[in-house]
Amino acid sequence: MARENKTEPVLKDVDKNEPLYMIGVAAKLCDLHPQTLRMYERLGLVRPARVSSKNRLYSQADIERLRQIQRLTQDMGVNLAGVEVILDLLDKMQKMQENMESEIERLRRLMEEQAKRLENFTSSTT
């Protein structure tokens, strides 16, 4: 059964990882039962912030992850063990992408420095 595509709430100038939503609000945003969110936390699929031993706060990144879990389980028929593997691989790919982008930026800066040195060298020799 295909789910309706929900629009993301617009939160400008808010860090995606800032804990904002109580469990009831997070559950409503994802159209899930709060018990489901608790189970996902027990399984390690999502890690909401804790403001006390009992209160969980979910960030926008947590909401996106919950929706991703929902797409995998409901729309694609993946079981929770498979979801765990997929999310772990996606997290690793994201970290690799970030590392690659920072390395590309480092190399770009290095090339610019070398080009300036070469330009200075050639202009000083002529």
Protein Blocks (a to p, Z undefined) as FASTA:
>chain_A
ZZddddddddehiafklcfbdfklmmmmnopafklmmmmmmnopaccddfbfklccddfk
lmmmmmmmmmmmmmnopafklmmmmmmmmmmmmmmmmmmmmmmmmmmmmmmmmmmmmmmm
mmmmZZ
